[in-house]
Amino acid sequence: MHSRLLMLLWRRKMLLLTSTLLFLLALWFWGFLYTTHVSDSGGKIVSVKELVMGSGGNPAGGSSGAHHESLLQRLGFYDDASLDDGQADGAGAGGVKFVRPTGSTVNRIRGKFIDGWESILQDRDGKPSNSKQEQAKRKSAEELRIAVEKQNHYEHELKKMGVPVIAGIGPGGHPPPVQRLVHLDLKGAPPKVSYLKRLMPIMKTLGATGILLEYEDMFPYSGVLSSISAKNAYSKDDILEILKTAFSLGLNVIPLVQTFGHLEFVLKLQEFQHLREVEDAPQALCPSQNASMVFLEEMLDQVIEFHTPSQNMNLLHKEDIEKLTPKLTHIHIGCDEVFQIAQCNRCRNRQKDLLFLDHIYNVATMIRKKWPHLKIIIWDDMLRHMSIDTLQTSGIGKLVEPMIWVYAEDIYKFIQSSTWDKYANVFTTAWAASAFKGAHGEALILPPIRRHLENTLRWLAVMQGEGTRFTNGIQGLALTGWQRYDHFAILCELLPSALPSLAVCLSTASRGYFDVNPKTNPVLSSLTCPEPTSERHAWVELHKDSVLSTFSRCMFPGSVIYRFMLRLMTLMTEAKEYIDEVKNKRGWLTEYNIRHNFSVGTRVDDLLGEDYHLLNSITNLARNAASTLADVYDHWTSGEFIEQRIFPIMAELKNLERIGESLKKRKTWPQRPLPYVKPFDALGIDEKT
C-alpha cells in the first residue's frame, strides 16, 4: 500500500519537472526568435525589425551601406513581399508575415533553409566559401566519382559475363585502332566467292576497315608460275568479284605474299626444288640465288598488278574507282618463321641475321622501285632477337613496317619493353596482330573464344601504352584467322565455325573495349541472333561456355556449319572418352585382350553397347557433312575435312566393333600362364643397346 502511494507521488513529481522543463525550453525558443540579433563589424546590436528593414528604417541594402538579412527571412518563414513598405497585409511596416507551410511552399522553405545557412556562413567568414577554384575542384571530384562508379559497374558486368577485365580498357577510354584488318587465310580451303560476298558486309558492320588477303596457292598465277596454283584456285573473275565487293564497302585490300619462309606451296614442286635452302625441307627460299629474286619479282608482279586499278578498270564504274582510290596502298611480304636459313653451300658462310636482313632489303627495294606508292609490311618475329645496331645498319627501317604478332594472352612475355624500344628506334610506325582462329591448336574444330577475346583486349592495352613510342604511332590491328599452320598441316577451324569469334573480337577492337550492352554491341544484330529474353542472365557467358554455343541460335552465313561443328565436337569428345575407357580403364578390351584373343563375350557385349550408339550417330553426321559444307566450300575441301576429322573416329569405332565380334566367337580358352610378348623383339629393337 505504502509502496503504491510512494510510486504515485514520484510519478507526479516527474510529470511536474518535465512540464517545467518543456515550458522553459519553449519560452527560451520564443525569446530566441524575437530577440536574436546579429552583430555588425562595429559591434552594434541590430534588432529583428532592423534586420528586416535595415538600419535607420530603410530596407535592407539601403544607403546606410550595412547589408543584413533577417534570420527568419533567410529561413523562409515569411513572404518576401512583406518586406515592401505598405504591403505588410495585416502587419505593421516592416513586420513579419508568417506563411502557412503548404505543400507548395515546403520545398521552397527547405531550399531557402539550406541556401540561407550557406549565406550566413559566407557572412560570418567574410568571403564566399565556394570560389571558382573550389567549384572546379568539386566538379572534378564529382566527375571522377561518377567515372569510378561507371567503371566499377562495367567491370562487374564483365565478370558476370566471363569477359577478362583489363586495366585501362573500358568506355570513355582511349580511341580504338584506326585500322582494323581481318586476315583471310585461303591456303588449301578457299571459301566460295558467294560466301565471301555475304561475309564482307558483316565484317564492315562489325568495324573492319580492310582485309589482309593471303592467297598462297589460291591465286590464279599464269605463265611460268601457273603450276604453283592449286587445281581449285580462284579464277581471275573470282578475284575481281572479291575485290569489287570489298571496294564497294570501302574495305582496303592488302595482299599477303610470302617471300622467304612458308613457301612450301612453291618449293614442294619439282620445277622449283632448286630454290630450296635445304634440299629435304621445302620451307624456305635460298636468298643467295639470283633465280630466287627472279621468281619473287614475277610472283609479286602478277599479284600487285592484278590489284592495281589501271589493270582492272572493269572492276567498278569509272566514277566509283575515282572515289575509292588508291586501291592498293600496302603489300605484305610475310617473312615469318624462316626456319631454314644460312644452311646451303651458298649461305652457310654468312651470318644468319645479316642474310635475313639483306634479303628483306633487296625485296623491299625491288618493290619500291616498281611501285613507289606502296607501303611494305613484314611479320616481326625474325627481328625480335636482333640488336638495334644490326637493324639500323641494315636500312630496312625506312623500307618496311613490322607487324608484331602475338596470339597468347601475355603479350609482354614475347615482346618485352626493350623490344618495343628497339622497334621504335628503328621504325617510325608498326602494326599489331591478334588472332580470332587458328592459334591454339592445329586440329581444333571450334576456336576458344574467351582466349581470343582476351588476346584482343590485351593488344588494345598494349597499343595504348606502346603506340606513343613510335613517331607515327601504331597503324592498326590485324585479326588473323589461320586455316592451316603451314601448307602440309591439316585444316584447323573452318571460317564459318569461327565467325562468332571474329564478331566478338572485331567489335571489341572497333570500339576499343568490350561493349556489355547487347543493344549497342553489334555482335547479335550482325549475326542475326535473337535478342536476350531475360535480363537475369548475361547474353554472353564465356566462363561457362568458352566456344559460345549460344550462337547456335543465330542465322549468320554459315551458321548451319557452326551448329554441325558443335554436334561433331560433342560426339568426338564422347567417342574419345569411350574408347579411352574401354581400352585403357576397363579390363576386357585392352590391347592385351585383343593381342591374345582372351576375353569373354558377355563382358564384351556390355562394353560395346555404347560403341554401336556412337558409331550410328557419327555415321549419320558423316552422311550429312558434304551437303552441310557445300554452301561454303567445294567438294575438295569438304572431302578433306571429312577424311581428317570424321573418318578417323568412325574407323576406330568400327574397328573396335570388329574386334569385339571376333573376341565373342571364342568359346574355349587356354590354361594360364599365357605366352607373353617380348617388347624388344616385337618392335625390332636391340635390347642390349
PLY file of the C-alpha trace (Angstrom):
ply
format ascii 1.0
element vertex 689
property float x
property float y
property float z
element edge 688
property int vertex1
property int vertex2
end_header
0.00 0.00 0.00
2.77 2.40 1.02
4.85 1.45 -1.98
2.00 2.28 -4.34
1.49 5.67 -2.67
5.20 6.46 -2.99
5.17 5.45 -6.64
2.20 7.77 -7.33
3.95 10.70 -5.66
7.15 10.00 -7.62
5.29 9.98 -10.92
3.62 13.32 -10.15
6.97 14.88 -9.28
8.49 13.65 -12.53
5.50 14.96 -14.54
5.77 18.38 -12.88
9.52 18.52 -13.51
9.14 17.52 -17.15
6.37 20.08 -17.74
8.50 22.80 -16.19
11.50 21.93 -18.41
9.37 21.92 -21.55
7.83 25.30 -20.63
11.25 26.82 -20.03
12.54 25.40 -23.33
9.54 26.80 -25.24
9.97 30.15 -23.54
13.68 30.22 -24.46
12.99 29.37 -28.11
10.25 32.07 -28.33
12.60 34.60 -26.85
15.34 33.47 -29.26
13.13 34.14 -32.27
12.21 37.66 -31.20
15.39 38.77 -29.53
18.13 37.10 -31.58
20.40 39.73 -33.02
23.38 39.85 -35.32
26.37 41.99 -34.53
27.92 44.00 -37.37
31.65 44.64 -37.72
31.40 47.59 -35.38
29.76 45.56 -32.65
26.35 47.32 -32.94
23.36 45.31 -31.84
20.66 45.13 -34.50
17.07 44.18 -33.65
14.83 41.88 -35.61
12.98 44.80 -37.12
16.25 46.39 -38.17
17.36 43.11 -39.67
14.26 43.19 -41.84
14.25 46.87 -42.74
17.93 47.71 -42.49
19.46 50.39 -40.24
17.61 53.66 -39.97
14.32 52.04 -41.01
15.43 51.74 -44.60
15.02 48.50 -46.46
17.97 46.16 -46.22
20.74 47.20 -48.51
19.77 50.88 -48.22
22.01 53.93 -48.16
23.45 53.05 -44.77
25.77 50.53 -46.54
25.15 47.81 -43.93
23.74 44.66 -45.51
21.82 42.45 -43.12
19.06 39.97 -43.75
16.60 38.69 -41.25
17.36 35.26 -39.92
13.70 34.47 -40.29
13.76 35.74 -43.87
16.73 33.52 -44.64
14.98 30.53 -43.17
11.86 31.27 -45.21
9.22 31.84 -42.52
7.51 34.77 -44.31
6.80 36.09 -47.77
9.42 38.24 -49.44
6.63 40.64 -50.35
6.10 41.50 -46.68
9.35 43.41 -46.71
7.93 46.04 -49.01
6.62 49.19 -47.27
2.85 49.47 -47.22
2.35 45.83 -48.33
2.53 44.06 -44.99
-1.00 42.76 -45.36
-2.09 42.84 -41.73
1.32 43.56 -40.21
2.93 46.87 -39.45
5.54 48.34 -41.75
8.49 46.07 -41.70
6.58 43.50 -39.69
6.73 39.77 -40.20
4.05 37.92 -42.07
4.09 34.17 -41.34
3.13 31.89 -44.19
1.22 28.69 -43.79
3.66 25.89 -44.82
1.53 24.36 -47.55
2.85 21.60 -49.84
3.90 24.12 -52.48
5.92 26.14 -50.00
7.62 23.32 -48.08
10.18 22.71 -50.79
10.74 26.47 -51.12
11.31 26.73 -47.39
13.67 23.74 -47.40
15.70 25.21 -50.26
15.83 28.63 -48.63
16.88 26.99 -45.38
19.93 25.41 -47.00
20.78 28.48 -49.05
20.26 30.66 -46.00
22.71 28.83 -43.82
25.31 28.88 -46.62
24.77 32.65 -46.88
25.15 33.03 -43.11
28.41 31.11 -43.23
29.62 33.35 -46.03
28.77 36.49 -43.99
30.48 35.00 -40.96
33.71 34.19 -42.78
33.70 37.47 -44.67
34.18 35.77 -48.07
32.34 33.19 -50.19
33.27 29.60 -49.38
32.64 28.41 -52.96
35.32 30.15 -55.01
35.70 29.28 -58.69
38.75 27.18 -57.88
36.90 25.23 -55.20
33.91 24.76 -57.50
36.22 23.40 -60.21
37.77 21.00 -57.70
34.34 19.85 -56.57
33.23 19.38 -60.17
36.35 17.36 -60.99
35.90 15.26 -57.89
32.26 14.61 -58.77
33.16 13.68 -62.34
35.85 11.34 -61.04
33.41 9.73 -58.62
30.88 9.17 -61.41
33.58 7.74 -63.69
34.75 5.35 -60.96
31.19 4.20 -60.34
30.64 3.61 -64.05
33.92 1.69 -64.37
33.09 -0.44 -61.32
29.69 -1.24 -62.79
31.28 -2.02 -66.15
33.83 -4.38 -64.59
31.09 -6.06 -62.57
29.20 -6.76 -65.81
32.37 -8.10 -67.44
32.96 -10.54 -64.59
29.35 -11.67 -64.74
29.81 -12.41 -68.45
33.18 -14.11 -68.04
34.96 -11.42 -70.08
38.52 -10.66 -68.93
38.94 -7.38 -67.07
41.92 -5.43 -68.42
43.18 -2.31 -66.64
42.60 0.85 -68.65
40.16 -0.76 -71.09
36.56 0.43 -70.89
34.04 3.02 -72.07
35.40 6.53 -72.26
38.99 5.31 -72.58
41.40 5.59 -75.48
40.07 5.55 -79.05
40.17 2.24 -80.98
42.87 1.39 -83.52
42.48 3.40 -86.71
42.87 0.35 -88.95
41.15 -2.98 -88.20
42.12 -5.66 -90.70
40.56 -9.12 -91.00
43.04 -11.73 -92.19
41.59 -14.30 -94.59
43.90 -17.28 -94.99
42.87 -19.02 -98.18
45.53 -21.71 -98.47
44.03 -25.04 -99.40
40.50 -24.25 -98.21
39.06 -21.43 -100.31
35.52 -20.38 -99.36
33.21 -19.88 -102.32
33.12 -16.34 -103.68
29.38 -16.20 -102.99
30.09 -16.83 -99.31
32.81 -14.17 -99.09
30.45 -11.65 -100.69
27.91 -12.35 -97.92
30.58 -12.23 -95.25
32.25 -8.90 -96.08
29.22 -6.67 -95.28
29.09 -8.30 -91.85
32.77 -7.57 -91.34
32.13 -3.95 -92.31
29.23 -3.68 -89.85
31.43 -5.05 -87.08
34.01 -2.33 -87.73
36.53 -3.74 -90.20
38.41 -1.21 -92.34
40.28 -3.67 -94.53
41.15 -7.25 -95.45
44.56 -8.89 -95.25
44.20 -11.41 -98.08
46.64 -14.32 -98.04
46.25 -16.21 -101.30
49.09 -18.73 -101.19
48.19 -21.31 -103.89
44.67 -19.90 -104.40
45.78 -17.03 -106.65
45.42 -17.67 -110.42
49.11 -17.40 -111.35
49.93 -17.63 -115.02
52.86 -18.23 -117.35
55.92 -19.76 -115.72
54.11 -19.71 -112.35
50.92 -21.46 -113.45
51.93 -24.70 -111.73
52.06 -23.15 -108.24
48.30 -22.51 -108.24
46.10 -25.20 -106.73
43.73 -27.07 -109.02
40.80 -25.45 -107.25
42.32 -21.95 -107.14
40.17 -18.89 -107.74
39.83 -17.68 -111.29
40.62 -14.08 -112.23
36.89 -13.38 -112.42
36.53 -14.74 -108.88
39.25 -12.42 -107.58
37.62 -9.47 -109.36
34.31 -10.25 -107.67
36.02 -10.35 -104.27
37.83 -7.07 -104.87
34.72 -5.39 -106.28
32.71 -6.30 -103.18
35.46 -5.14 -100.85
35.96 -1.84 -102.63
32.23 -1.13 -102.80
32.13 -1.46 -99.00
35.17 0.76 -98.56
37.34 -2.12 -97.35
41.00 -1.75 -98.20
42.53 -4.98 -99.53
46.14 -5.77 -98.62
47.54 -8.85 -100.40
49.90 -11.08 -98.39
52.56 -12.83 -100.49
55.22 -14.89 -98.72
58.74 -14.07 -99.98
61.11 -16.07 -97.74
59.66 -18.71 -95.42
56.38 -20.62 -95.77
56.91 -21.11 -99.50
56.04 -24.81 -99.28
53.37 -24.47 -101.97
56.13 -23.48 -104.42
59.21 -25.35 -103.22
57.38 -28.70 -102.95
57.21 -28.80 -106.76
59.97 -30.38 -108.80
60.43 -27.38 -111.10
61.19 -25.12 -108.11
63.06 -27.62 -105.99
66.38 -25.99 -106.86
65.36 -22.81 -104.99
65.21 -24.53 -101.58
67.59 -23.52 -98.81
67.62 -27.10 -97.53
67.18 -29.88 -100.06
64.90 -32.03 -97.89
62.80 -29.18 -96.50
60.62 -27.17 -98.91
60.03 -24.41 -96.36
62.41 -21.54 -97.07
63.86 -19.98 -100.18
67.61 -19.68 -100.72
68.25 -15.90 -100.71
71.66 -16.19 -102.33
70.46 -17.44 -105.71
69.70 -14.91 -108.44
66.93 -17.21 -109.59
65.18 -16.70 -106.24
64.85 -12.96 -106.79
63.68 -13.51 -110.39
60.98 -15.84 -109.12
59.85 -13.43 -106.37
59.71 -10.50 -108.75
57.48 -12.42 -111.14
55.16 -13.58 -108.35
54.84 -10.11 -106.81
54.37 -8.55 -110.22
51.37 -10.77 -111.02
49.68 -10.16 -107.66
50.34 -6.42 -107.37
49.46 -5.61 -110.96
46.21 -7.52 -110.65
45.25 -5.33 -107.66
46.17 -2.08 -109.42
43.15 -0.08 -110.66
44.71 0.71 -114.04
44.79 -3.00 -114.77
41.19 -3.60 -113.73
39.12 -0.69 -114.99
36.17 -3.06 -115.29
36.23 -3.61 -111.54
33.80 -0.74 -110.93
32.44 2.22 -112.83
34.96 4.95 -113.52
33.39 7.36 -111.04
33.41 4.67 -108.35
37.08 3.96 -108.98
37.92 7.62 -108.58
36.08 7.73 -105.25
37.78 4.63 -103.91
41.38 5.30 -104.99
44.03 4.43 -104.06
43.05 0.81 -104.48
46.30 -0.73 -103.28
48.19 1.07 -100.52
50.10 -1.77 -98.86
51.66 -5.11 -99.69
52.53 -7.68 -97.00
55.60 -9.78 -97.90
55.40 -12.25 -94.99
58.91 -13.37 -93.90
57.84 -15.09 -90.67
59.16 -18.36 -89.28
62.10 -18.76 -91.66
63.27 -21.96 -90.01
65.92 -22.89 -92.56
68.45 -20.13 -93.18
72.22 -20.00 -93.82
72.40 -23.78 -94.31
73.05 -24.30 -98.01
76.52 -24.12 -99.59
75.93 -20.58 -100.82
74.65 -19.21 -97.50
76.40 -21.13 -94.74
79.37 -18.77 -94.52
77.16 -15.75 -93.92
75.76 -14.57 -90.61
72.06 -15.51 -90.30
70.73 -12.11 -89.22
72.59 -10.22 -91.91
71.49 -12.73 -94.54
67.87 -12.30 -93.50
68.04 -8.50 -93.41
69.79 -8.30 -96.76
67.05 -10.37 -98.36
64.35 -8.12 -96.85
66.22 -5.06 -98.10
66.53 -6.47 -101.62
62.86 -7.47 -101.89
61.62 -4.17 -100.43
63.90 -2.14 -102.69
62.67 -4.01 -105.75
59.04 -3.27 -104.77
59.75 0.40 -104.09
61.38 0.87 -107.49
58.42 -0.61 -109.40
55.61 0.60 -107.13
56.91 3.59 -105.14
53.47 4.37 -103.67
53.24 1.02 -101.88
53.98 0.63 -98.18
55.53 -2.72 -97.28
54.60 -4.80 -94.22
56.53 -7.78 -92.79
55.99 -10.10 -89.85
58.28 -9.17 -86.96
59.24 -12.48 -85.30
62.58 -12.87 -87.09
63.63 -9.39 -85.89
62.96 -9.77 -82.17
66.34 -11.13 -81.13
68.40 -8.78 -83.32
70.31 -5.86 -81.85
69.30 -2.28 -82.53
72.63 -1.59 -84.26
72.13 -4.53 -86.62
68.63 -3.35 -87.53
69.62 0.28 -88.02
72.63 -0.61 -90.14
70.50 -2.82 -92.42
68.47 0.15 -93.65
65.12 -1.69 -93.53
63.68 0.85 -91.08
62.86 3.22 -93.94
61.54 0.47 -96.21
59.17 -1.73 -94.21
56.66 -1.61 -91.36
56.75 -4.53 -88.89
53.51 -6.31 -87.99
54.06 -7.50 -84.43
52.14 -10.71 -83.80
51.38 -12.48 -80.52
48.35 -14.74 -80.15
48.79 -15.61 -76.46
47.25 -13.71 -73.56
50.57 -12.47 -72.12
51.93 -10.28 -74.90
54.83 -8.87 -72.91
56.15 -12.39 -72.38
57.05 -12.43 -76.09
57.57 -8.70 -76.78
59.43 -7.18 -73.84
59.75 -3.46 -73.20
63.28 -3.48 -74.59
61.97 -4.89 -77.88
59.41 -2.08 -78.12
62.19 0.44 -77.51
64.30 -1.17 -80.22
61.47 -1.19 -82.77
60.61 2.44 -82.04
64.21 3.48 -82.65
64.35 1.66 -85.99
60.82 2.07 -87.42
58.60 5.14 -87.47
55.45 3.03 -87.21
54.25 -0.55 -86.71
51.20 -2.80 -86.81
49.84 -5.29 -84.29
48.27 -8.70 -84.93
45.95 -10.78 -82.75
44.01 -13.89 -83.78
40.38 -14.99 -83.93
41.11 -18.58 -85.00
43.92 -20.95 -85.92
46.19 -20.11 -82.99
45.55 -22.56 -80.15
45.75 -25.99 -81.77
46.37 -27.43 -85.21
43.36 -29.73 -85.02
40.73 -27.60 -83.29
37.19 -27.62 -84.64
35.91 -24.52 -82.81
38.07 -21.65 -81.53
38.29 -20.88 -77.78
36.56 -17.50 -77.96
37.49 -16.35 -74.47
41.21 -16.75 -75.18
40.93 -14.91 -78.48
38.92 -12.10 -76.87
41.46 -11.70 -74.08
44.25 -11.61 -76.68
42.40 -8.78 -78.47
41.80 -6.86 -75.23
45.43 -7.26 -74.18
46.56 -5.93 -77.54
44.34 -2.87 -77.15
46.00 -2.12 -73.82
49.49 -2.70 -75.24
48.81 -0.48 -78.25
47.68 2.32 -75.95
50.84 2.06 -73.89
53.40 1.42 -76.61
51.97 3.39 -79.54
53.40 6.68 -78.29
56.93 5.31 -78.67
56.65 5.41 -82.47
56.87 8.67 -84.38
53.74 7.82 -86.39
52.11 5.58 -83.78
50.77 2.09 -84.38
48.79 1.90 -87.60
46.22 -0.67 -86.59
45.36 -4.20 -85.54
45.08 -7.22 -87.82
42.87 -10.07 -86.59
44.42 -13.18 -88.10
42.44 -16.31 -88.93
44.80 -19.12 -89.91
43.39 -22.03 -91.94
46.44 -24.27 -91.56
49.62 -23.94 -89.53
51.52 -24.44 -92.76
50.94 -25.89 -96.22
51.38 -29.51 -95.05
49.22 -29.28 -91.94
45.60 -30.38 -91.71
42.71 -27.95 -91.62
42.10 -26.15 -88.35
38.88 -24.27 -87.54
36.90 -23.52 -90.69
35.92 -19.90 -91.29
32.13 -20.28 -90.62
32.96 -22.09 -87.37
34.98 -19.08 -86.24
32.59 -16.32 -87.29
31.22 -15.78 -83.73
34.82 -15.46 -82.50
35.57 -12.96 -85.27
32.44 -10.97 -84.43
33.25 -10.73 -80.72
36.91 -9.80 -81.30
36.32 -7.40 -84.19
33.53 -5.47 -82.48
35.78 -5.15 -79.42
38.72 -3.89 -81.49
36.46 -1.43 -83.30
35.25 0.14 -80.05
38.44 -0.12 -78.07
36.66 -2.16 -75.37
34.08 -4.91 -74.98
30.57 -3.42 -75.02
28.46 -5.22 -72.41
25.17 -3.85 -73.77
23.66 -6.26 -76.31
21.64 -3.42 -77.86
24.68 -1.29 -78.70
27.17 -4.10 -79.30
26.70 -5.07 -82.98
27.54 -8.76 -82.47
24.00 -10.07 -82.05
22.46 -7.94 -84.78
25.22 -8.58 -87.33
24.99 -12.36 -86.77
21.17 -12.28 -86.87
20.83 -13.59 -83.33
17.67 -13.47 -81.21
17.60 -10.75 -78.60
18.21 -11.80 -74.98
14.93 -12.88 -73.40
15.93 -12.31 -69.78
17.99 -9.67 -68.02
18.73 -12.15 -65.25
21.21 -13.97 -67.45
24.08 -12.36 -69.35
23.86 -12.56 -73.13
27.44 -13.89 -73.18
28.77 -16.29 -70.55
32.33 -17.10 -71.51
33.24 -18.58 -68.15
30.59 -21.27 -68.67
30.84 -21.70 -72.45
34.27 -20.98 -73.95
33.12 -21.73 -77.53
29.86 -19.80 -77.13
27.33 -22.40 -78.20
24.83 -19.58 -77.58
25.44 -18.54 -81.18
23.93 -21.79 -82.41
20.58 -19.96 -82.38
21.85 -17.31 -84.79
21.29 -17.28 -88.54
24.54 -15.82 -89.88
26.08 -17.06 -93.16
27.48 -20.49 -92.37
25.51 -20.91 -89.12
24.46 -24.40 -90.28
28.14 -25.35 -90.35
28.62 -23.82 -86.91
25.84 -25.98 -85.48
27.23 -29.00 -87.31
30.64 -28.42 -85.70
29.10 -28.14 -82.24
27.44 -31.52 -82.72
30.59 -33.06 -84.18
32.74 -31.79 -81.31
30.31 -33.26 -78.78
30.30 -36.68 -80.49
34.08 -36.67 -80.91
34.54 -35.94 -77.21
32.14 -38.72 -76.25
33.82 -41.17 -78.65
37.34 -40.42 -77.43
36.30 -40.75 -73.81
34.54 -44.03 -74.58
37.49 -45.52 -76.47
39.89 -44.49 -73.71
37.54 -46.02 -71.14
37.18 -49.44 -72.75
40.79 -49.80 -73.95
42.71 -48.31 -71.02
40.46 -48.28 -67.96
38.33 -51.42 -68.30
39.69 -54.99 -68.24
38.22 -56.90 -71.22
39.01 -54.86 -74.39
42.60 -53.78 -73.79
45.45 -54.31 -76.22
46.43 -57.34 -74.16
42.96 -58.90 -74.52
42.99 -58.21 -78.23
46.53 -59.48 -78.81
45.85 -62.80 -77.05
42.20 -63.12 -78.13
41.45 -63.59 -74.47
38.17 -62.14 -73.20
34.59 -63.20 -72.52
31.56 -62.43 -74.71
29.20 -61.17 -72.02
31.73 -58.60 -70.86
32.46 -57.55 -74.43
28.74 -57.09 -75.13
28.44 -54.81 -72.11
31.35 -52.68 -73.31
30.24 -52.50 -76.96
26.76 -51.18 -76.24
27.93 -47.57 -76.30
30.08 -48.26 -79.37
27.06 -49.10 -81.50
25.25 -45.93 -80.41
28.23 -43.63 -81.09
29.06 -45.25 -84.41
25.49 -44.81 -85.60
25.41 -41.12 -84.57
28.75 -40.27 -86.21
27.86 -42.20 -89.37
24.68 -40.17 -89.76
26.69 -36.99 -89.21
29.18 -38.02 -91.87
26.36 -38.62 -94.36
25.19 -35.02 -93.88
28.66 -33.44 -93.79
29.14 -32.94 -97.53
25.76 -31.27 -98.06
26.25 -29.10 -94.96
29.64 -27.83 -96.10
28.57 -27.39 -99.73
27.12 -23.94 -99.08
30.59 -22.57 -98.34
33.20 -24.99 -99.73
33.81 -27.08 -102.83
33.84 -30.86 -102.65
37.65 -30.93 -102.32
37.61 -29.01 -99.05
34.57 -30.79 -97.62
36.04 -34.17 -98.59
39.34 -33.30 -96.93
37.59 -32.19 -93.75
35.53 -35.38 -93.54
38.62 -37.53 -94.04
40.63 -35.64 -91.42
38.02 -35.22 -88.69
35.16 -37.69 -89.03
36.64 -40.72 -90.75
39.29 -41.49 -88.04
36.66 -41.67 -85.29
34.34 -43.76 -87.46
37.20 -46.13 -88.33
38.27 -46.53 -84.71
34.75 -47.28 -83.51
34.16 -49.68 -86.41
37.46 -51.45 -85.70
36.53 -51.80 -82.03
33.23 -53.34 -83.10
35.03 -55.88 -85.34
37.46 -56.77 -82.57
34.61 -57.26 -80.14
32.77 -59.56 -82.55
35.97 -61.59 -83.02
36.52 -61.94 -79.28
32.94 -63.12 -78.80
33.39 -66.01 -81.23
35.79 -67.81 -78.94
34.11 -70.39 -76.69
37.11 -72.10 -75.05
40.34 -70.60 -73.73
43.84 -71.94 -72.90
45.25 -72.51 -69.46
47.31 -69.84 -67.83
50.04 -68.63 -67.96
49.66 -67.19 -71.43
52.72 -66.64 -73.62
53.88 -63.06 -73.30
55.30 -60.70 -75.90
58.89 -59.65 -75.64
58.64 -55.89 -76.48
62.15 -55.52 -77.86
61.75 -58.47 -80.20
58.26 -57.40 -81.26
59.42 -53.89 -82.11
62.73 -54.92 -83.63
64.81 -53.04 -81.05
68.14 -54.33 -79.83
67.65 -54.89 -76.11
71.36 -54.54 -75.28
71.84 -51.16 -76.91
0 1
1 2
2 3
3 4
4 5
5 6
6 7
7 8
8 9
9 10
10 11
11 12
12 13
13 14
14 15
15 16
16 17
17 18
18 19
19 20
20 21
21 22
22 23
23 24
24 25
25 26
26 27
27 28
28 29
29 30
30 31
31 32
32 33
33 34
34 35
35 36
36 37
37 38
38 39
39 40
40 41
41 42
42 43
43 44
44 45
45 46
46 47
47 48
48 49
49 50
50 51
51 52
52 53
53 54
54 55
55 56
56 57
57 58
58 59
59 60
60 61
61 62
62 63
63 64
64 65
65 66
66 67
67 68
68 69
69 70
70 71
71 72
72 73
73 74
74 75
75 76
76 77
77 78
78 79
79 80
80 81
81 82
82 83
83 84
84 85
85 86
86 87
87 88
88 89
89 90
90 91
91 92
92 93
93 94
94 95
95 96
96 97
97 98
98 99
99 100
100 101
101 102
102 103
103 104
104 105
105 106
106 107
107 108
108 109
109 110
110 111
111 112
112 113
113 114
114 115
115 116
116 117
117 118
118 119
119 120
120 121
121 122
122 123
123 124
124 125
125 126
126 127
127 128
128 129
129 130
130 131
131 132
132 133
133 134
134 135
135 136
136 137
137 138
138 139
139 140
140 141
141 142
142 143
143 144
144 145
145 146
146 147
147 148
148 149
149 150
150 151
151 152
152 153
153 154
154 155
155 156
156 157
157 158
158 159
159 160
160 161
161 162
162 163
163 164
164 165
165 166
166 167
167 168
168 169
169 170
170 171
171 172
172 173
173 174
174 175
175 176
176 177
177 178
178 179
179 180
180 181
181 182
182 183
183 184
184 185
185 186
186 187
187 188
188 189
189 190
190 191
191 192
192 193
193 194
194 195
195 196
196 197
197 198
198 199
199 200
200 201
201 202
202 203
203 204
204 205
205 206
206 207
207 208
208 209
209 210
210 211
211 212
212 213
213 214
214 215
215 216
216 217
217 218
218 219
219 220
220 221
221 222
222 223
223 224
224 225
225 226
226 227
227 228
228 229
229 230
230 231
231 232
232 233
233 234
234 235
235 236
236 237
237 238
238 239
239 240
240 241
241 242
242 243
243 244
244 245
245 246
246 247
247 248
248 249
249 250
250 251
251 252
252 253
253 254
254 255
255 256
256 257
257 258
258 259
259 260
260 261
261 262
262 263
263 264
264 265
265 266
266 267
267 268
268 269
269 270
270 271
271 272
272 273
273 274
274 275
275 276
276 277
277 278
278 279
279 280
280 281
281 282
282 283
283 284
284 285
285 286
286 287
287 288
288 289
289 290
290 291
291 292
292 293
293 294
294 295
295 296
296 297
297 298
298 299
299 300
300 301
301 302
302 303
303 304
304 305
305 306
306 307
307 308
308 309
309 310
310 311
311 312
312 313
313 314
314 315
315 316
316 317
317 318
318 319
319 320
320 321
321 322
322 323
323 324
324 325
325 326
326 327
327 328
328 329
329 330
330 331
331 332
332 333
333 334
334 335
335 336
336 337
337 338
338 339
339 340
340 341
341 342
342 343
343 344
344 345
345 346
346 347
347 348
348 349
349 350
350 351
351 352
352 353
353 354
354 355
355 356
356 357
357 358
358 359
359 360
360 361
361 362
362 363
363 364
364 365
365 366
366 367
367 368
368 369
369 370
370 371
371 372
372 373
373 374
374 375
375 376
376 377
377 378
378 379
379 380
380 381
381 382
382 383
383 384
384 385
385 386
386 387
387 388
388 389
389 390
390 391
391 392
392 393
393 394
394 395
395 396
396 397
397 398
398 399
399 400
400 401
401 402
402 403
403 404
404 405
405 406
406 407
407 408
408 409
409 410
410 411
411 412
412 413
413 414
414 415
415 416
416 417
417 418
418 419
419 420
420 421
421 422
422 423
423 424
424 425
425 426
426 427
427 428
428 429
429 430
430 431
431 432
432 433
433 434
434 435
435 436
436 437
437 438
438 439
439 440
440 441
441 442
442 443
443 444
444 445
445 446
446 447
447 448
448 449
449 450
450 451
451 452
452 453
453 454
454 455
455 456
456 457
457 458
458 459
459 460
460 461
461 462
462 463
463 464
464 465
465 466
466 467
467 468
468 469
469 470
470 471
471 472
472 473
473 474
474 475
475 476
476 477
477 478
478 479
479 480
480 481
481 482
482 483
483 484
484 485
485 486
486 487
487 488
488 489
489 490
490 491
491 492
492 493
493 494
494 495
495 496
496 497
497 498
498 499
499 500
500 501
501 502
502 503
503 504
504 505
505 506
506 507
507 508
508 509
509 510
510 511
511 512
512 513
513 514
514 515
515 516
516 517
517 518
518 519
519 520
520 521
521 522
522 523
523 524
524 525
525 526
526 527
527 528
528 529
529 530
530 531
531 532
532 533
533 534
534 535
535 536
536 537
537 538
538 539
539 540
540 541
541 542
542 543
543 544
544 545
545 546
546 547
547 548
548 549
549 550
550 551
551 552
552 553
553 554
554 555
555 556
556 557
557 558
558 559
559 560
560 561
561 562
562 563
563 564
564 565
565 566
566 567
567 568
568 569
569 570
570 571
571 572
572 573
573 574
574 575
575 576
576 577
577 578
578 579
579 580
580 581
581 582
582 583
583 584
584 585
585 586
586 587
587 588
588 589
589 590
590 591
591 592
592 593
593 594
594 595
595 596
596 597
597 598
598 599
599 600
600 601
601 602
602 603
603 604
604 605
605 606
606 607
607 608
608 609
609 610
610 611
611 612
612 613
613 614
614 615
615 616
616 617
617 618
618 619
619 620
620 621
621 622
622 623
623 624
624 625
625 626
626 627
627 628
628 629
629 630
630 631
631 632
632 633
633 634
634 635
635 636
636 637
637 638
638 639
639 640
640 641
641 642
642 643
643 644
644 645
645 646
646 647
647 648
648 649
649 650
650 651
651 652
652 653
653 654
654 655
655 656
656 657
657 658
658 659
659 660
660 661
661 662
662 663
663 664
664 665
665 666
666 667
667 668
668 669
669 670
670 671
671 672
672 673
673 674
674 675
675 676
676 677
677 678
678 679
679 680
680 681
681 682
682 683
683 684
684 685
685 686
686 687
687 688
